Amino acid sequence: MWRSLFLAVGAYICLLGVEALALEKAILKRPDQDPLNQQAQQEVVPPDWAPWSLMGGGAIVLLYSFSIPRRNQG
């Protein structure tokens, strides 16, 4: 169970890093607000170090997940 948890978390962090590398900014808006209201939107700009740190940290967690021993189902 721990192995699959760390594998999923590592893959998610790596994908989040790739996504941060691919996009310049993300605009979040609430679905219940008026689409013309600019104050209901929030702009998220990832810093320059975020994509590489997320991909590196996710790779480390992925490698750690492979080193966890499997539990024998017997």
MMTF fields as JSON, N, C-alpha, C and O atoms, coordinates in Angstrom:
{
  "mmtfVersion": "1.0.0",
  "mmtfProducer": "UNKNOWN",
  "numBonds": 295,
  "numAtoms": 296,
  "numGroups": 74,
  "numChains": 1,
  "numModels": 1,
  "chainsPerModel": [1],
  "groupsPerChain": [74],
  "chainIdList": ["A"],
  "bondAtomList": [4, 2, 8, 6, 12, 10, 16, 14, 20, 18, 24, 22, 28, 26, 32, 30, 36, 34, 40, 38, 44, 42, 48, 46, 52, 50, 56, 54, 60, 58, 64, 62, 68, 66, 72, 70, 76, 74, 80, 78, 84, 82, 88, 86, 92, 90, 96, 94, 100, 98, 104, 102, 108, 106, 112, 110, 116, 114, 120, 118, 124, 122, 128, 126, 132, 130, 136, 134, 140, 138, 144, 142, 148, 146, 152, 150, 156, 154, 160, 158, 164, 162, 168, 166, 172, 170, 176, 174, 180, 178, 184, 182, 188, 186, 192, 190, 196, 194, 200, 198, 204, 202, 208, 206, 212, 210, 216, 214, 220, 218, 224, 222, 228, 226, 232, 230, 236, 234, 240, 238, 244, 242, 248, 246, 252, 250, 256, 254, 260, 258, 264, 262, 268, 266, 272, 270, 276, 274, 280, 278, 284, 282, 288, 286, 292, 290],
  "bondOrderList": [1, 1, 1, 1, 1, 1, 1, 1, 1, 1, 1, 1, 1, 1, 1, 1, 1, 1, 1, 1, 1, 1, 1, 1, 1, 1, 1, 1, 1, 1, 1, 1, 1, 1, 1, 1, 1, 1, 1, 1, 1, 1, 1, 1, 1, 1, 1, 1, 1, 1, 1, 1, 1, 1, 1, 1, 1, 1, 1, 1, 1, 1, 1, 1, 1, 1, 1, 1, 1, 1, 1, 1, 1],
  "groupList": [{"groupName": "MET", "atomNameList": ["N", "CA", "C", "O"], "elementList": ["N", "C", "C", "O"], "formalChargeList": [0, 0, 0, 0], "bondAtomList": [1, 0, 2, 1, 3, 2], "bondOrderList": [1, 1, 2], "singleLetterCode": "M", "chemCompType": "L-PEPTIDE LINKING"}, {"groupName": "TRP", "atomNameList": ["N", "CA", "C", "O"], "elementList": ["N", "C", "C", "O"], "formalChargeList": [0, 0, 0, 0], "bondAtomList": [1, 0, 2, 1, 3, 2], "bondOrderList": [1, 1, 2], "singleLetterCode": "W", "chemCompType": "L-PEPTIDE LINKING"}, {"groupName": "ARG", "atomNameList": ["N", "CA", "C", "O"], "elementList": ["N", "C", "C", "O"], "formalChargeList": [0, 0, 0, 0], "bondAtomList": [1, 0, 2, 1, 3, 2], "bondOrderList": [1, 1, 2], "singleLetterCode": "R", "chemCompType": "L-PEPTIDE LINKING"}, {"groupName": "SER", "atomNameList": ["N", "CA", "C", "O"], "elementList": ["N", "C", "C", "O"], "formalChargeList": [0, 0, 0, 0], "bondAtomList": [1, 0, 2, 1, 3, 2], "bondOrderList": [1, 1, 2], "singleLetterCode": "S", "chemCompType": "L-PEPTIDE LINKING"}, {"groupName": "LEU", "atomNameList": ["N", "CA", "C", "O"], "elementList": ["N", "C", "C", "O"], "formalChargeList": [0, 0, 0, 0], "bondAtomList": [1, 0, 2, 1, 3, 2], "bondOrderList": [1, 1, 2], "singleLetterCode": "L", "chemCompType": "L-PEPTIDE LINKING"}, {"groupName": "PHE", "atomNameList": ["N", "CA", "C", "O"], "elementList": ["N", "C", "C", "O"], "formalChargeList": [0, 0, 0, 0], "bondAtomList": [1, 0, 2, 1, 3, 2], "bondOrderList": [1, 1, 2], "singleLetterCode": "F", "chemCompType": "L-PEPTIDE LINKING"}, {"groupName": "ALA", "atomNameList": ["N", "CA", "C", "O"], "elementList": ["N", "C", "C", "O"], "formalChargeList": [0, 0, 0, 0], "bondAtomList": [1, 0, 2, 1, 3, 2], "bondOrderList": [1, 1, 2], "singleLetterCode": "A", "chemCompType": "L-PEPTIDE LINKING"}, {"groupName": "VAL", "atomNameList": ["N", "CA", "C", "O"], "elementList": ["N", "C", "C", "O"], "formalChargeList": [0, 0, 0, 0], "bondAtomList": [1, 0, 2, 1, 3, 2], "bondOrderList": [1, 1, 2], "singleLetterCode": "V", "chemCompType": "L-PEPTIDE LINKING"}, {"groupName": "GLY", "atomNameList": ["N", "CA", "C", "O"], "elementList": ["N", "C", "C", "O"], "formalChargeList": [0, 0, 0, 0], "bondAtomList": [1, 0, 2, 1, 3, 2], "bondOrderList": [1, 1, 2], "singleLetterCode": "G", "chemCompType": "PEPTIDE LINKING"}, {"groupName": "TYR", "atomNameList": ["N", "CA", "C", "O"], "elementList": ["N", "C", "C", "O"], "formalChargeList": [0, 0, 0, 0], "bondAtomList": [1, 0, 2, 1, 3, 2], "bondOrderList": [1, 1, 2], "singleLetterCode": "Y", "chemCompType": "L-PEPTIDE LINKING"}, {"groupName": "ILE", "atomNameList": ["N", "CA", "C", "O"], "elementList": ["N", "C", "C", "O"], "formalChargeList": [0, 0, 0, 0], "bondAtomList": [1, 0, 2, 1, 3, 2], "bondOrderList": [1, 1, 2], "singleLetterCode": "I", "chemCompType": "L-PEPTIDE LINKING"}, {"groupName": "CYS", "atomNameList": ["N", "CA", "C", "O"], "elementList": ["N", "C", "C", "O"], "formalChargeList": [0, 0, 0, 0], "bondAtomList": [1, 0, 2, 1, 3, 2], "bondOrderList": [1, 1, 2], "singleLetterCode": "C", "chemCompType": "L-PEPTIDE LINKING"}, {"groupName": "GLU", "atomNameList": ["N", "CA", "C", "O"], "elementList": ["N", "C", "C", "O"], "formalChargeList": [0, 0, 0, 0], "bondAtomList": [1, 0, 2, 1, 3, 2], "bondOrderList": [1, 1, 2], "singleLetterCode": "E", "chemCompType": "L-PEPTIDE LINKING"}, {"groupName": "LYS", "atomNameList": ["N", "CA", "C", "O"], "elementList": ["N", "C", "C", "O"], "formalChargeList": [0, 0, 0, 0], "bondAtomList": [1, 0, 2, 1, 3, 2], "bondOrderList": [1, 1, 2], "singleLetterCode": "K", "chemCompType": "L-PEPTIDE LINKING"}, {"groupName": "PRO", "atomNameList": ["N", "CA", "C", "O"], "elementList": ["N", "C", "C", "O"], "formalChargeList": [0, 0, 0, 0], "bondAtomList": [1, 0, 2, 1, 3, 2], "bondOrderList": [1, 1, 2], "singleLetterCode": "P", "chemCompType": "L-PEPTIDE LINKING"}, {"groupName": "ASP", "atomNameList": ["N", "CA", "C", "O"], "elementList": ["N", "C", "C", "O"], "formalChargeList": [0, 0, 0, 0], "bondAtomList": [1, 0, 2, 1, 3, 2], "bondOrderList": [1, 1, 2], "singleLetterCode": "D", "chemCompType": "L-PEPTIDE LINKING"}, {"groupName": "GLN", "atomNameList": ["N", "CA", "C", "O"], "elementList": ["N", "C", "C", "O"], "formalChargeList": [0, 0, 0, 0], "bondAtomList": [1, 0, 2, 1, 3, 2], "bondOrderList": [1, 1, 2], "singleLetterCode": "Q", "chemCompType": "L-PEPTIDE LINKING"}, {"groupName": "ASN", "atomNameList": ["N", "CA", "C", "O"], "elementList": ["N", "C", "C", "O"], "formalChargeList": [0, 0, 0, 0], "bondAtomList": [1, 0, 2, 1, 3, 2], "bondOrderList": [1, 1, 2], "singleLetterCode": "N", "chemCompType": "L-PEPTIDE LINKING"}],
  "groupTypeList": [0, 1, 2, 3, 4, 5, 4, 6, 7, 8, 6, 9, 10, 11, 4, 4, 8, 7, 12, 6, 4, 6, 4, 12, 13, 6, 10, 4, 13, 2, 14, 15, 16, 15, 14, 4, 17, 16, 16, 6, 16, 16, 12, 7, 7, 14, 14, 15, 1, 6, 14, 1, 3, 4, 0, 8, 8, 8, 6, 10, 7, 4, 4, 9, 3, 5, 3, 10, 14, 2, 2, 17, 16, 8],
  "groupIdList": [1, 2, 3, 4, 5, 6, 7, 8, 9, 10, 11, 12, 13, 14, 15, 16, 17, 18, 19, 20, 21, 22, 23, 24, 25, 26, 27, 28, 29, 30, 31, 32, 33, 34, 35, 36, 37, 38, 39, 40, 41, 42, 43, 44, 45, 46, 47, 48, 49, 50, 51, 52, 53, 54, 55, 56, 57, 58, 59, 60, 61, 62, 63, 64, 65, 66, 67, 68, 69, 70, 71, 72, 73, 74],
  "secStructList": [7, 2, 2, 2, 2, 2, 2, 2, 2, 2, 2, 2, 2, 2, 2, 2, 2, 2, 2, 2, 2, 2, 7, 1, 7, 3, 3, 3, 3, 7, 6, 6, 1, 7, 6, 6, 7, 4, 4, 4, 3, 3, 3, 3, 7, 7, 7, 6, 6, 2, 2, 2, 2, 2, 2, 2, 2, 2, 2, 2, 2, 2, 2, 2, 2, 2, 2, 1, 7, 7, 7, 7, 7, 7],
  "xCoordList": [0.814, 0.0, 0.867, 0.572, 1.918, 2.785, 3.489, 3.704, 3.84, 4.543, 3.671, 4.138, 2.424, 1.531, 1.204, 1.023, 1.129, 0.874, 2.025, 1.794, 3.255, 4.408, 4.559, 4.984, 4.22, 4.266, 3.272, 3.607, 2.062, 1.046, 1.424, 1.252, 1.934, 2.322, 3.486, 3.486, 4.471, 5.613, 5.212, 5.706, 4.317, 3.856, 3.07, 3.209, 2.242, 1.466, 2.38, 2.151, 3.402, 4.321, 5.104, 5.328, 5.518, 6.226, 5.324, 5.756, 4.093, 3.167, 2.851, 2.685, 2.768, 2.548, 3.736, 3.552, 4.953, 6.139, 6.165, 6.538, 5.775, 5.719, 4.669, 4.878, 3.544, 2.5, 2.966, 2.672, 3.681, 4.199, 5.254, 5.422, 5.963, 6.953, 6.276, 6.78, 5.134, 4.468, 3.638, 3.481, 3.105, 2.249, 2.907, 3.749, 2.5, 3.073, 2.306, 2.901, 0.973, 0.135, -1.192, -1.592, -1.869, -3.186, -4.146, -3.814, -5.332, -6.348, -7.46, -8.11, -7.662, -8.694, -9.897, -9.757, -11.064, -12.267, -13.334, -13.382, -14.171, -15.231, -16.402, -16.766, -16.989, -18.089, -19.375, -20.221, -19.544, -20.784, -20.763, -21.762, -19.649, -19.522, -19.825, -19.824, -20.08, -20.323, -19.024, -17.979, -19.064, -17.82, -17.194, -16.004, -17.967, -17.419, -16.756, -16.052, -16.967, -16.38, -14.916, -14.626, -14.013, -12.584, -12.055, -11.011, -12.759, -12.29, -12.55, -11.982, -13.393, -13.667, -12.578, -12.589, -11.657, -10.593, -9.313, -9.027, -8.547, -7.253, -6.202, -6.384, -5.123, -4.057, -2.917, -2.433, -2.498, -1.406, -0.252, -0.398, 0.89, 2.093, 3.149, 3.606, 3.552, 4.572, 5.942, 6.295, 6.716, 8.064, 8.973, 8.648, 10.103, 11.005, 11.572, 11.854, 11.741, 12.342, 11.326, 11.732, 10.056, 9.035, 8.997, 8.947, 9.019, 8.919, 10.048, 9.817, 11.263, 12.408, 12.45, 12.826, 12.072, 12.046, 10.962, 11.182, 9.797, 8.716, 9.072, 8.826, 9.648, 10.023, 11.133, 11.108, 12.105, 13.187, 12.693, 13.052, 11.864, 11.312, 10.408, 10.437, 9.604, 8.742, 9.543, 9.163, 10.658, 11.509, 12.138, 12.263, 12.528, 13.102, 12.067, 12.374, 10.842, 9.779, 9.452, 9.188, 9.466, 9.24, 10.328, 10.031, 11.58, 12.673, 12.584, 12.888, 12.17, 11.992, 10.881, 10.986, 9.825, 8.725, 9.166, 8.633, 10.128, 10.621, 11.54, 11.742, 12.097, 12.987, 12.238, 12.82, 10.968, 10.18, 9.927, 9.443, 10.243, 10.034, 8.565, 7.711, 8.3, 6.926, 6.576, 7.428, 5.33, 4.845, 4.394, 3.641, 4.845, 4.475, 3.016, 2.587, 2.277, 0.884, 0.827, 0.738, 0.877, 0.973, 0.005, -0.025],
  "yCoordList": [-1.186, 0.0, 1.263, 2.21, 1.286, 2.454, 2.66, 3.789, 1.554, 1.648, 2.332, 3.215, 1.932, 2.527, 3.981, 4.804, 4.298, 5.677, 6.584, 7.643, 6.182, 7.002, 7.067, 8.093, 5.996, 6.002, 7.013, 7.761, 7.039, 7.975, 9.42, 10.309, 9.657, 11.018, 11.505, 12.654, 10.656, 11.033, 11.327, 12.281, 10.511, 10.75, 12.054, 12.801, 12.33, 13.569, 14.788, 15.783, 14.719, 15.852, 16.072, 17.213, 14.987, 15.129, 15.749, 16.633, 15.299, 15.862, 17.326, 18.125, 17.67, 19.07, 19.935, 21.077, 19.398, 20.116, 20.291, 21.356, 19.261, 19.366, 20.39, 21.162, 20.394, 21.366, 22.79, 23.709, 22.984, 24.31, 24.76, 25.957, 23.801, 24.13, 24.544, 25.399, 23.933, 24.159, 25.445, 26.045, 25.876, 27.053, 28.25, 28.121, 29.411, 30.651, 31.177, 31.676, 31.064, 31.477, 30.744, 30.281, 30.647, 30.022, 31.023, 31.697, 31.111, 32.014, 31.159, 30.381, 31.32, 30.582, 31.483, 32.64, 30.956, 31.741, 30.87, 29.66, 31.49, 30.783, 30.556, 31.461, 29.375, 29.113, 29.857, 30.056, 30.272, 30.933, 32.449, 33.121, 32.985, 34.422, 34.791, 33.935, 36.055, 36.588, 36.51, 36.942, 35.971, 35.835, 37.173, 37.223, 38.251, 39.566, 40.243, 41.238, 39.729, 40.302, 39.87, 38.699, 40.805, 40.497, 40.24, 39.608, 40.722, 40.533, 39.116, 38.712, 38.36, 36.987, 36.037, 34.85, 36.547, 35.728, 35.901, 36.971, 34.809, 34.848, 34.313, 33.253, 35.032, 34.641, 33.991, 34.544, 32.804, 32.072, 31.985, 31.441, 32.529, 32.49, 31.689, 32.12, 30.507, 29.724, 30.39, 30.918, 30.371, 30.948, 30.12, 28.985, 30.695, 30.027, 28.717, 27.802, 28.609, 27.423, 26.3, 25.157, 26.572, 25.588, 24.351, 23.237, 24.492, 23.283, 22.29, 21.086, 22.801, 21.896, 21.28, 20.118, 22.04, 21.5, 20.44, 19.41, 20.69, 19.71, 18.431, 17.33, 18.572, 17.372, 16.593, 15.362, 17.3, 16.63, 15.95, 14.806, 16.661, 16.065, 14.885, 13.88, 14.997, 13.883, 12.668, 11.529, 12.917, 11.806, 11.1, 9.876, 11.865, 11.26, 10.407, 9.31, 10.914, 10.146, 8.892, 7.837, 8.998, 7.815, 6.767, 5.581, 7.201, 6.256, 5.633, 4.453, 6.422, 5.884, 4.832, 3.831, 5.059, 4.097, 2.742, 1.705, 2.75, 1.48, 0.759, -0.449, 1.472, 0.832, 0.248, -0.508, 0.58, 0.012, -1.465, -1.789, -2.355, -3.779, -4.134, -3.589, -5.074, -5.553, -6.468, -7.199, -6.432, -7.314, -8.612, -8.59, -9.739, -11.04, -11.347, -11.302, -11.656, -12.051, -13.571, -14.177, -14.177, -15.625, -16.244, -17.47],
  "zCoordList": [0.0, 0.0, 0.0, -0.729, 0.799, 0.841, -0.492, -0.933, -1.119, -2.396, -3.444, -4.163, -3.53, -4.519, -4.176, -5.073, -2.893, -2.482, -2.908, -3.491, -2.624, -3.009, -4.525, -5.057, -5.224, -6.677, -7.244, -8.162, -6.709, -7.181, -6.852, -7.686, -5.649, -5.258, -6.113, -6.553, -6.353, -7.185, -8.621, -9.222, -9.174, -10.543, -10.627, -11.595, -9.614, -9.596, -9.51, -10.199, -8.681, -8.541, -9.836, -10.242, -10.482, -11.764, -12.827, -13.566, -12.908, -13.889, -13.594, -14.516, -12.333, -11.963, -12.385, -12.806, -12.275, -12.73, -14.232, -14.725, -14.97, -16.431, -16.839, -17.775, -16.139, -16.441, -16.137, -16.903, -15.043, -14.707, -15.713, -15.947, -16.307, -17.327, -18.633, -19.36, -18.918, -20.195, -20.23, -21.294, -19.081, -19.128, -18.475, -17.586, -18.938, -18.436, -17.239, -16.284, -17.289, -16.17, -16.261, -17.329, -15.123, -15.054, -14.431, -13.456, -15.002, -14.482, -13.884, -14.582, -12.582, -11.873, -11.668, -11.274, -11.933, -11.692, -11.046, -11.264, -10.266, -9.574, -10.527, -11.277, -10.509, -11.448, -11.093, -11.965, -9.844, -9.449, -9.669, -9.416, -10.13, -10.332, -11.783, -12.668, -12.007, -13.342, -14.155, -13.669, -15.378, -16.157, -16.546, -16.855, -16.536, -16.874, -15.683, -15.855, -14.495, -13.293, -13.185, -12.938, -13.369, -13.352, -11.948, -11.79, -10.925, -9.559, -9.057, -8.042, -9.746, -9.348, -9.856, -9.53, -10.639, -11.201, -10.404, -9.868, -10.344, -9.667, -10.63, -11.23, -10.775, -11.7, -10.914, -9.927, -11.37, -10.729, -11.725, -12.82, -11.328, -12.166, -11.41, -10.351, -11.948, -11.236, -11.338, -12.393, -10.254, -10.324, -11.236, -11.586, -11.612, -12.555, -12.004, -12.778, -10.701, -10.113, -9.9, -9.686, -9.949, -9.592, -10.504, -9.984, -11.837, -12.664, -12.428, -12.318, -12.352, -12.203, -10.813, -10.659, -9.813, -8.454, -8.303, -7.666, -8.885, -8.806, -9.561, -9.068, -10.748, -11.504, -10.803, -10.783, -10.231, -9.51, -8.241, -7.96, -7.473, -6.252, -6.556, -5.846, -7.608, -8.002, -8.458, -8.187, -9.155, -9.588, -8.39, -8.382, -7.388, -6.181, -5.455, -4.99, -5.361, -4.707, -5.513, -4.936, -6.845, -7.687, -7.468, -7.322, -7.447, -7.212, -5.821, -5.646, -4.837, -3.488, -3.466, -2.758, -4.235, -4.241, -4.8, -4.406, -5.709, -6.249, -5.267, -5.391, -4.298, -3.331, -2.138, -1.36, -1.979, -0.88, -1.189, -2.274, -0.263, -0.57, -0.676, 0.025, -1.586, -1.746, -0.603, -0.097, -0.195, 0.855, 0.209, -0.764, 0.737, 0.176, 0.49, 1.643, -0.546, -0.389, -0.403, -1.471, 0.739, 0.755, 1.588, 1.692]
}
